Amino acid sequence: MLVSVVLGVVTIPLVGKYADTFNPQIVLPSAFFVRFVGIAMFTLIRDPKSIYCYATSCAIILGTMMENVIIDCLLLRRANPQIRGVLYSSAVAFGYVGLFIFSLIGGILFDNFGPYMPFVFVGGCDLVFGITSSLLGYKNVLKNDFKNI
């Protein structure tokens, strides 16, 4: 956890710069795919004390932070300033609803299928979100709002 926090402090400002600089059609899907890769790596852990395990944990945590920063940046950039607080707080509230639902589903998956399955579920969701956001970008629903790109 300590290594992940230090890496987060160093890399998250760079992720914010990435979110502010590049095309949302690329940035948003990449956030989902980064965490998906971290979770896919997680299913291959054989020794919880190995360097691979620590690297995988860091990848998952950094991928999660990357998703949060990029989604928040895109949401706030597109929001009308007069309703930005309401929109952001609604997004956070729905995030908590999602955590509650995941806790239920994750517990059921853990109990019935094993300790990896909640992670496989999240990785599958990330893959679906990554593909969906890629398709939305490709169909120009997720707009490129940068003039210089």
BAKETOR-763442 format. One line per field, with one value per residue (C-alpha): residue number from 1; x negated, z, y negated. Coordinates in steps of 0.05 Angstrom, whole numbers. Layout:
BEGIN
resi = [NUM,...]
x = [X,...]
z = [Z,...]
y = [Y,...]
! end
This chain:
BEGIN
resi = [1,2,3,4,5,6,7,8,9,10,11,12,13,14,15,16,17,18,19,20,21,22,23,24,25,26,27,28,29,30,31,32,33,34,35,36,37,38,39,40,41,42,43,44,45,46,47,48,49,50,51,52,53,54,55,56,57,58,59,60,61,62,63,64,65,66,67,68,69,70,71,72,73,74,75,76,77,78,79,80,81,82,83,84,85,86,87,88,89,90,91,92,93,94,95,96,97,98,99,100,101,102,103,104,105,106,107,108,109,110,111,112,113,114,115,116,117,118,119,120,121,122,123,124,125,126,127,128,129,130,131,132,133,134,135,136,137,138,139,140,141,142,143,144,145,146,147,148,149]
x = [0,-57,-88,-21,-11,-80,-69,-1,-29,-80,-37,32,13,-13,54,89,45,59,135,129,83,107,170,225,238,171,163,228,221,147,166,212,161,105,145,169,97,80,138,120,50,82,112,42,13,-15,-57,-28,-98,-127,-148,-96,-41,-65,-69,1,30,-3,25,95,91,60,111,167,139,130,203,226,184,200,275,279,239,283,347,327,299,365,412,447,413,479,496,426,432,499,474,409,444,496,440,407,474,484,413,432,493,446,400,460,483,412,405,466,446,373,392,435,381,328,370,393,336,272,230,210,281,298,235,253,322,291,242,299,337,274,267,340,334,269,300,364,326,283,345,376,313,311,384,368,417,358,335,265,270,198,184,109,112]
z = [0,17,-52,-85,-47,-65,-138,-136,-109,-165,-223,-211,-228,-293,-304,-293,-345,-392,-381,-395,-455,-498,-536,-490,-544,-526,-453,-426,-457,-438,-364,-366,-403,-354,-295,-335,-349,-275,-255,-310,-279,-211,-233,-247,-177,-147,-90,-49,-27,-97,-133,-185,-132,-108,-180,-195,-133,-153,-224,-198,-150,-202,-254,-205,-190,-264,-277,-221,-242,-317,-307,-258,-305,-364,-324,-295,-360,-396,-339,-337,-281,-248,-237,-231,-156,-163,-221,-186,-121,-159,-194,-126,-97,-155,-144,-73,-99,-145,-87,-49,-108,-120,-47,-53,-119,-99,-34,-72,-123,-69,-29,-88,-137,-100,-80,-151,-177,-150,-185,-249,-245,-239,-294,-339,-324,-340,-406,-424,-405,-444,-507,-498,-490,-550,-592,-567,-586,-654,-667,-643,-584,-538,-571,-582,-549,-562,-619,-620,-629]
y = [0,-48,-37,-50,-114,-140,-121,-154,-219,-220,-196,-223,-295,-267,-232,-298,-330,-272,-282,-356,-350,-293,-273,-245,-193,-163,-182,-152,-82,-80,-90,-29,14,-3,24,83,103,96,141,191,193,205,271,297,285,349,322,265,244,239,175,193,190,121,96,122,88,23,30,40,-18,-65,-42,-58,-127,-139,-122,-168,-228,-222,-212,-270,-315,-299,-306,-373,-400,-387,-409,-476,-516,-533,-459,-430,-417,-382,-341,-321,-304,-262,-225,-211,-188,-140,-116,-97,-60,-23,-5,22,64,89,108,152,183,189,225,274,287,295,344,385,383,363,303,283,276,206,181,218,185,115,130,153,89,48,85,72,-1,-8,23,-18,-84,-66,-54,-119,-156,-122,-140,-212,-208,-220,-284,-309,-377,-396,-443,-432,-356]
! end
